[in-house]
Amino acid sequence: MIVQPKKTRIVLASTSPRRSELLAAAGIEFEVIAGAVNELPFHAEAPADYIMRLARAKAVDVARNFKDGLFIGADTIVVLDGKLLGKPADEKEARAMLRQLSGRWHAVMTGLSLIDGGSHREVADFDKTLVRMAKLADQEIDWYVATGEPFDKAGGYAIQGRASVFVEEIAGNYHNVVGLPVPLLYRLAKQLGFSLL
């Protein structure tokens, strides 16, 4: 006997417009309810541990207010030489990040945590994509920072935006770099017995 996947309310515990756009593009019906989470990393916290902790904290913070539903928490970071590059606070920090990434490979990691609000079962995993940035001249960095695009993006750039002209190669899932590895999300939901289709 084949067990049919469950349909349920799907809640994205994130205000990221990129994550919402990716879910909508995949034809997934969902709502957005963001929770309050302290995003500061712990001292010497490994990148994978950091994103998994935040993804789970976001999902838990929203799920605790409901009796059922599928709750999705996600967090994306850029890692260069083992160092986390978060969202730049200002133009100076954005320029510094882009100079560090210039001409080099780096990793983009997204942690996902899914919670079944009815059974309280949880599944979690992360995806990692390698990205190679072109060698950037100072005037290119200045132009990009002036667009305002770097400021709410991990690593100070948006692969799906104006920075697309600087991204020369990727190894792994493109949507992971945007902020939501959709194939991983689909697999995790199936593990909990839910259909996203």
N, C-alpha and C positions, 0 to 999 in steps of 0.2 A: 504494500500500500504506500502510495506517494503522499507525503505530508506537504500540504500547501503552505507556502510562507505566509506569515501574518501580515496584515495591513494595519497600520496604526498612525497616530499623529507623529510627525517627525519634527523635532525641534533642533535647530542649529543654535548652539550656545556661543554665538560669536556675532559681532556687528560688522565683521569684515565684508565689504561689498564684493570683493573678489570671490570669497567662498560662496556667497549667495548667488553670484552670477554663474559659477560652475555647477551648483546644484540645479539651478533653473535650466541651464543649457542641457543638462542630462535628463530633463523632464521629470525631476523629482519634486513632488509637492511638499512644502515645508513651511515652517514659520520661524522667525528669529526672536529669541529671547536671550539676551546677554546677561551673564552673571558678573558679579564683582570679584575679581581675583587679583592678588598681589603678584605681579609678574617679575619681581626681582629674583635673580638666580641666587641659590645658596652658595656659600664659599666652596670653591673647588668642585662644584656640581658638574658632572659630565653632560655634554650637550643632549644626548638621548634621554638621560634621566630628567633633565630640565623640561624638555618639551612634553615628555610623558606625564610628568607631575602637573604641568599647567593644563594640558588637555583634559586630564581627569578632573582637576579642580573646577574647570569651567563647566563640564558636564554635570558633576555632582551638585554644584551650586544652583543650577537650574532644575535638575531632576527632583531635588528634595521638596520642591513646591507642588509636585504633581503625583497622581496615583498611577498613571500609565503614560505610555508614549516611548518613543525612541529618541534619546538625547545624545547629541553629537558635540563633543568638545574637540577643538583642534588648536595647535600652536605651531608656528613656523619660525625657524631661525636659519641664519646663514652662518656657516662655520668656516673659518680660514685659519689654517695652522693650529687647529684645536681651540681657537678663540671664538667666542660668540660675537656676532655682529647683529645687534638688535636694530631698533628703529632710531635713526639719527635725531638728536634733540634740536639741532640747528644746522645752519649752512656749513659752518666750519667742520662739524662732525660728519656731515654728508660728504663733503669733499675728501676728508681723510679716509672714509670708508671706500670711496670709489678709487682713490689712489692705491689703497691696499689691494683691491680686487683687480686693478688694471693689469691685463696681460697674463692673468693667472687662473688656474682652476680653483674652485671652492665648492663646498657642499651646501645644499639646501635640504633641510630636514623638517618634516612635518609629523608631529605626533597626533594620533587620533585615539579618542576614547569614546566608546559607545556604551550607553547604559539603558537597559530595559527597565522602564519605570515600574512596570507591573511586578516582575520577578526580582528586580534589583540585580540581575546578572550583568556583568561587565565584560567587555572585550577591549583590547587595546593593542596597538602596534604603531610603528612609524615607518615612513618611507624616506629614502635618501636619493637625491639626484645630484650629479656632478655638473657644474656649469663652468665654461671657459669664457672669460670676458676678454674682449679685444684690448690691446694696449691703448690707453686713453691719453690724449693730450690734455693739458691744463684747460685749454679753451673749450674742449668737449665736455669736460667735467663742469666747468663754469656754466655752460649752456644748459646742461641737464639739471644742475641744482637750481638754476633760475626758473625752470619749468614748475618747481614746487612738488614734482612727483616723488622725490625720495623720502619725504618726511613721515609717511605712515607705513613704510615698507621695511621689512627686515633686510639688512645689508644695504639699504639706501637706494634700491632700484626696483623697477617693476618690469619683469620680462615680457609681460603682455602689453606694456605701454611704450613710451618713447625710448626706453633703454633697450628695446628689442634690436635696435641698430647696432648695439655694442656686444650682443651675445653671439659668440661665434660657434659654439658647440655645446650640446648637452648630452649627458649619458644618464638615462633614466626617464622617469615620468615627467612630462612637461607640466601637467596640472599640479603636481607636487610643488613646483617652483612658484606657481601662481598662489598656492596656499591651501590646496585641498586635493590629495591624491584620490581621485574618484574611484579608480579600480579597487584600491585598498578599502575605502569606505564601503563599497558594494560587498566585498568579501566578508568584512567584519559584520555587517548587518545580517548577511546570510548565516553566519555562525550563531547569531542570536535568534535565528528563525524568522527574520523580517524580510519582506520584499520592498525594495526601493523603486520597483518598476510600476 
